[in-house]
């Protein structure tokens, strides 16, 4: 970022009346939201496939489920 340019823009904004500063803020926020929305790609639930697999390597799933169900009765 060009520091001088940024500082000049900030100075220009501070010179605006409050109503124009608020309008500028709203419009800038809208621009940023739109840019963020258009740049984020759609995600798929399939990206999660295999995550946590290593956590279950040493666990007997049937025994785990039986223990969980037994804990519900307590």
N, C-alpha and C positions, 0 to 999 in steps of 0.2 A: 504494500500500500504506500502510496506517495504521501508522506507526512504533511508536506506543505499544502497539497491539494485538500487533504482531509481537514486540516486546520482551517483552511479558507472556507470550505463548505460549512463547517461547524460555526464559524464566525458569521457567515451569511445567515444561517438558520437562527442564531441567537439575535440577529438584528430584526427578524420578522416579528410581527405582532403575535401574541399568544394564539389567537384564533387560527392564524396561518401555520404556526408551528404544529398545532394539533391536527390540522388538515394534512399537512405534510407527513406527520407521523402515521396517520391512518392510511394514507396512500402508499407509503413506504412499506408498512406492515402487510398490506394487501399484495403488493408486488413480490415481497419475499415469500409469503404463503403460497402464491401461485407458482413461483419458481420452484419452491421446495416440492410442491405437489406434482408438478410436471416432471421433475427430475428423479423422483423416487419410482423405481421400477416395481411392478407387481411381484409379490412374493408368493411362493407356493408352499403349502403345508408339507410337501414332499421334501423340502430342504431340511426338514427335521429328521428324516429317515436315518436311523443308525445312531443318533445322538443319545448318549447315556448307555450305549450298548455295553461298554466296559464295566459299568456299575452292576450289571446283572450277571456277569460271567461266573461269579462264585456263589450265586444264590440259586437255590432250588425254587423255581417259580411256584410250583404246586404247594410246597411247604409254606412259602411266604403268604400266599393267598389264604391258606387254611389258618395261619396265625392271625392274619388281619381279621378274618371273619370271626374267629374266636374272641378277639378283643372287643367286638361290637356287642357281645352278649354280657360283657362285664359291667 
